[in-house]
């Protein structure tokens, strides 16, 4: 075989190897090592359901419930999505390490659920559990809503300008390798610690509100009652609370009194020009101002029953 034929065969073999094996896989040391940078400790976890084990498509918050068994509280509407479009487990991002966790099979109680780590972990890496409040907060009490979810760049910029800078946890850029140069599309995972007060549910006001459709009224009335604890934030969150579900609500002594369940996404108020807006229409032809400042919490007396079933 002459040199030309040998060269052609080598080119053919190289081309075949490239097609058969595909391009060389870029190694992400964070994903390979199952970790990400986080400089502080918390009892909160960032939870993610991944699409084809590559990128998160549904996220939620979780809170440590049992150190020795690696169990976390979260929201049932999050765990209901396990296995729907992807795997039947979620990723748990907890204090710099990444685990996998599956649902603990217990009877459903409101919108709360338990997940348990099924990958290797050491309970010595986990912080002490948060103190649990012995009683519900009263109407007018100051409370704090705590969870971990993504904030767009624009929201972070506004928060910093207002004197409330977000504490970023660098998960998207490191573990998921998402580098977004267009800041209008960029998001970062942050830990939210939002101050609010407990307010009294007012289902009668919802029923009488002629600006709301019957469908929206039905959605709101599921939570606008004494079975849940209603919290109004001290300031507008500016966009959806989505992803905070499964986080914790604590009193001003740091004692947990419940798990974050849902939000009221149908709040509209007057803007700076004193025009009142309803959904996508205004009475005076201005711009819609939507307010995100109301959260509903599932109280301790419900969620504590979940751990009893595990035991």
C-alpha positions as CSV (number, residue, x, y, z in Angstrom):
1,X,0.0,0.0,0.0
2,X,1.5,3.3,-1.1
3,X,1.7,6.4,1.1
4,X,-1.3,8.1,-0.6
5,X,-3.5,5.1,0.2
6,X,-2.3,5.0,3.7
7,X,-3.0,8.7,4.2
8,X,-6.5,8.3,2.8
9,X,-7.2,5.4,5.1
10,X,-6.0,7.4,8.1
11,X,-8.2,10.4,7.1
12,X,-11.2,8.0,6.7
13,X,-10.6,6.4,10.1
14,X,-10.2,9.8,11.8
15,X,-13.4,11.0,10.2
16,X,-15.3,7.9,11.2
17,X,-14.1,8.2,14.8
18,X,-15.3,11.8,14.9
19,X,-18.8,10.8,13.6
20,X,-19.0,7.7,15.7
21,X,-17.8,9.3,18.9
22,X,-19.0,12.8,18.5
23,X,-17.1,15.9,19.6
24,X,-14.9,15.6,22.7
25,X,-16.9,16.1,25.9
26,X,-16.1,19.2,27.8
27,X,-15.4,18.4,31.4
28,X,-17.2,20.5,34.0
29,X,-15.3,20.0,37.2
30,X,-18.2,21.2,39.3
31,X,-20.7,18.8,37.8
32,X,-18.1,16.0,37.7
33,X,-17.3,16.6,41.4
34,X,-20.9,17.2,42.5
35,X,-20.3,20.6,44.1
36,X,-20.6,24.4,43.6
37,X,-19.2,27.4,45.4
38,X,-21.2,28.6,48.5
39,X,-19.5,30.6,51.2
40,X,-22.2,30.5,53.9
41,X,-24.2,27.8,55.6
42,X,-28.0,27.5,55.6
43,X,-30.8,25.1,56.3
44,X,-32.3,25.8,53.0
45,X,-31.7,23.9,49.8
46,X,-32.3,24.7,46.1
47,X,-34.1,21.8,44.3
48,X,-34.1,21.2,40.6
49,X,-35.8,18.8,38.2
50,X,-33.6,18.4,35.2
51,X,-34.4,17.9,31.6
52,X,-32.4,15.0,30.3
53,X,-30.1,15.5,33.3
54,X,-28.7,18.6,31.8
55,X,-30.6,21.8,32.7
56,X,-33.3,22.5,35.3
57,X,-36.8,23.0,34.1
58,X,-38.7,23.1,37.4
59,X,-37.2,24.4,40.6
60,X,-38.3,24.7,44.2
61,X,-36.9,25.3,47.7
62,X,-36.5,22.8,50.5
63,X,-35.6,22.9,54.2
64,X,-33.7,20.3,56.3
65,X,-36.1,18.2,58.3
66,X,-34.0,15.3,59.5
67,X,-30.2,15.3,59.5
68,X,-29.5,11.6,60.1
69,X,-31.8,10.4,57.3
70,X,-31.2,13.3,54.9
71,X,-34.8,14.3,54.7
72,X,-36.1,17.7,53.5
73,X,-39.4,19.4,53.5
74,X,-40.7,20.8,50.2
75,X,-43.9,21.5,48.4
76,X,-46.1,18.7,47.1
77,X,-46.9,20.5,43.9
78,X,-43.2,20.3,43.1
79,X,-42.8,16.5,43.9
80,X,-45.9,15.8,41.9
81,X,-43.8,16.7,38.8
82,X,-41.3,13.9,39.5
83,X,-41.2,11.5,36.5
84,X,-43.5,13.6,34.4
85,X,-41.1,14.8,31.8
86,X,-37.8,13.7,33.3
87,X,-36.3,11.5,36.1
88,X,-38.3,10.5,39.2
89,X,-35.8,12.3,41.4
90,X,-34.5,15.8,41.9
91,X,-31.1,17.4,42.5
92,X,-30.6,18.9,45.9
93,X,-28.1,21.8,46.1
94,X,-27.2,22.1,49.8
95,X,-24.3,24.1,51.2
96,X,-21.9,23.6,48.3
97,X,-22.7,19.9,47.6
98,X,-25.1,18.3,45.1
99,X,-27.2,15.2,46.0
100,X,-30.1,13.3,44.4
101,X,-33.3,12.8,46.3
102,X,-36.6,11.0,45.9
103,X,-40.1,11.4,47.3
104,X,-40.8,9.8,50.7
105,X,-44.1,7.9,50.3
106,X,-46.3,9.4,52.9
107,X,-50.0,10.4,52.9
108,X,-50.4,13.8,51.3
109,X,-51.0,16.6,53.8
110,X,-52.0,19.9,52.2
111,X,-49.2,21.1,49.8
112,X,-46.3,19.7,51.8
113,X,-44.1,16.7,51.1
114,X,-40.8,15.0,52.1
115,X,-37.9,14.1,49.9
116,X,-34.9,11.9,51.1
117,X,-31.4,11.9,49.7
118,X,-30.6,8.6,48.0
119,X,-26.9,9.4,47.2
120,X,-24.0,9.4,49.6
121,X,-24.1,12.0,52.3
122,X,-22.7,12.6,55.8
123,X,-25.0,14.1,58.4
124,X,-21.9,15.7,59.9
125,X,-21.9,18.1,56.9
126,X,-25.4,19.2,57.7
127,X,-26.3,22.1,60.1
128,X,-28.4,21.8,63.2
129,X,-32.2,21.9,62.5
130,X,-34.0,25.2,62.8
131,X,-36.0,25.7,66.0
132,X,-39.7,25.0,65.6
133,X,-42.3,27.5,66.8
134,X,-44.6,26.2,69.5
135,X,-47.6,28.3,68.3
136,X,-48.8,30.1,65.2
137,X,-47.9,33.7,64.7
138,X,-50.8,36.2,65.3
139,X,-52.2,38.7,62.9
140,X,-49.9,41.7,62.8
141,X,-46.8,39.7,63.9
142,X,-43.5,40.3,61.9
143,X,-42.3,37.2,60.1
144,X,-39.7,36.2,57.5
145,X,-40.1,34.2,54.3
146,X,-37.0,32.2,53.4
147,X,-36.2,30.2,50.3
148,X,-33.8,29.9,47.3
149,X,-34.8,30.7,43.7
150,X,-33.6,32.4,40.5
151,X,-33.7,36.2,40.2
152,X,-33.3,37.8,36.8
153,X,-30.5,40.4,36.3
154,X,-33.0,43.3,36.1
155,X,-34.6,42.4,39.4
156,X,-31.2,42.1,41.1
157,X,-30.2,45.5,39.8
158,X,-33.4,47.1,41.1
159,X,-33.0,45.4,44.5
160,X,-29.5,46.6,44.9
161,X,-30.5,50.2,43.9
162,X,-33.1,50.1,46.6
163,X,-30.6,49.0,49.3
164,X,-31.6,45.3,49.3
165,X,-28.8,43.5,47.4
166,X,-29.4,39.8,46.6
167,X,-27.1,37.2,48.0
168,X,-26.2,35.1,44.9
169,X,-25.4,31.4,44.9
170,X,-23.4,30.6,41.8
171,X,-25.1,27.4,40.6
172,X,-26.1,28.2,37.0
173,X,-22.7,29.4,35.8
174,X,-20.6,26.8,37.7
175,X,-22.6,23.5,38.0
176,X,-24.8,24.0,34.9
177,X,-22.2,25.9,32.8
178,X,-24.7,28.5,31.8
179,X,-22.8,31.7,30.7
180,X,-25.3,34.3,29.5
181,X,-23.8,37.5,28.1
182,X,-27.1,39.0,27.3
183,X,-28.1,40.3,30.7
184,X,-31.7,40.7,29.8
185,X,-31.9,36.9,29.7
186,X,-29.5,36.2,32.6
187,X,-30.6,34.8,36.0
188,X,-28.8,33.8,39.1
189,X,-29.9,31.7,42.0
190,X,-30.3,33.8,45.2
191,X,-31.3,33.2,48.8
192,X,-34.4,35.3,49.6
193,X,-35.1,36.4,53.2
194,X,-38.2,38.6,52.9
195,X,-39.8,40.5,55.8
196,X,-43.6,40.5,56.1
197,X,-46.5,40.6,58.5
198,X,-49.2,38.1,59.1
199,X,-52.6,39.3,57.8
200,X,-56.1,38.0,58.3
201,X,-57.6,36.0,55.3
202,X,-60.5,37.8,53.7
203,X,-62.5,35.3,51.5
204,X,-65.5,37.6,51.5
205,X,-63.5,40.4,49.7
206,X,-62.5,37.9,47.0
207,X,-66.1,36.7,46.5
208,X,-67.3,40.3,46.2
209,X,-64.5,41.4,43.9
210,X,-66.2,41.9,40.5
211,X,-62.8,42.4,38.8
212,X,-61.8,38.8,39.3
213,X,-63.1,35.9,37.2
214,X,-64.9,33.0,38.8
215,X,-61.9,30.8,37.9
216,X,-59.4,33.1,39.7
217,X,-61.7,33.4,42.7
218,X,-61.8,29.6,43.0
219,X,-58.0,29.4,42.9
220,X,-57.6,32.1,45.6
221,X,-60.3,30.7,47.9
222,X,-58.4,27.4,48.2
223,X,-55.9,29.2,50.3
224,X,-57.7,32.3,51.5
225,X,-58.9,30.7,54.8
226,X,-57.8,29.9,58.3
227,X,-56.2,26.6,57.3
228,X,-53.2,28.6,55.9
229,X,-51.2,31.5,57.2
230,X,-51.4,34.6,55.0
231,X,-48.3,36.8,54.9
232,X,-48.0,40.2,53.2
233,X,-44.5,41.3,52.3
234,X,-43.1,44.6,53.5
235,X,-42.1,45.4,49.9
236,X,-43.1,44.3,46.4
237,X,-41.1,41.3,45.3
238,X,-41.5,42.6,41.7
239,X,-42.0,39.3,40.0
240,X,-43.3,35.8,40.8
241,X,-42.3,34.0,44.0
242,X,-42.1,30.8,41.9
243,X,-39.3,28.6,43.2
244,X,-39.7,29.7,46.8
245,X,-42.3,27.0,47.4
246,X,-41.0,24.5,49.9
247,X,-39.0,27.1,51.8
248,X,-39.7,28.1,55.4
249,X,-41.6,30.9,57.2
250,X,-40.1,31.9,60.5
251,X,-41.1,34.3,63.3
252,X,-38.8,37.1,64.5
253,X,-37.1,34.7,66.9
254,X,-36.0,32.5,64.0
255,X,-38.4,29.7,64.8
256,X,-40.1,28.0,61.9
257,X,-43.9,28.0,61.9
258,X,-44.6,26.6,58.4
259,X,-43.7,25.8,54.8
260,X,-44.2,28.2,51.9
261,X,-47.1,26.9,49.8
262,X,-48.1,29.4,47.1
263,X,-48.6,33.1,46.2
264,X,-51.3,35.4,45.3
265,X,-50.4,36.3,41.7
266,X,-53.6,38.4,41.1
267,X,-52.7,41.6,43.0
268,X,-53.0,44.9,41.1
269,X,-52.6,48.3,42.6
270,X,-52.5,52.0,41.7
271,X,-49.4,53.2,40.0
272,X,-47.4,56.4,40.7
273,X,-50.1,58.3,38.7
274,X,-52.9,57.0,41.0
275,X,-54.5,55.0,38.2
276,X,-56.1,51.7,39.3
277,X,-55.4,48.8,37.1
278,X,-57.1,45.4,36.8
279,X,-55.3,42.5,35.2
280,X,-54.3,43.8,31.6
281,X,-56.8,46.7,31.5
282,X,-56.7,50.1,33.2
283,X,-59.6,52.4,34.0
284,X,-57.5,55.3,32.7
285,X,-55.5,53.8,29.9
286,X,-52.1,53.6,31.7
287,X,-49.6,50.8,32.1
288,X,-50.4,47.7,34.2
289,X,-48.8,47.5,37.6
290,X,-48.8,44.0,39.0
291,X,-47.8,43.5,42.7
292,X,-46.2,40.3,44.1
293,X,-46.4,40.7,47.9
294,X,-48.7,37.9,49.3
295,X,-47.7,34.4,50.3
296,X,-49.7,31.5,51.9
297,X,-48.0,29.2,54.3
298,X,-48.9,25.6,55.4
299,X,-48.6,25.7,59.2
300,X,-46.5,23.4,61.4
301,X,-49.4,21.5,62.8
302,X,-49.9,20.0,59.4
303,X,-46.4,19.3,58.2
304,X,-45.1,17.8,61.4
305,X,-47.4,14.8,60.8
306,X,-45.4,13.9,57.8
307,X,-42.3,12.9,59.8
308,X,-44.5,10.7,62.1
309,X,-45.4,8.6,59.1
310,X,-41.7,8.1,58.2
311,X,-40.9,7.0,61.7
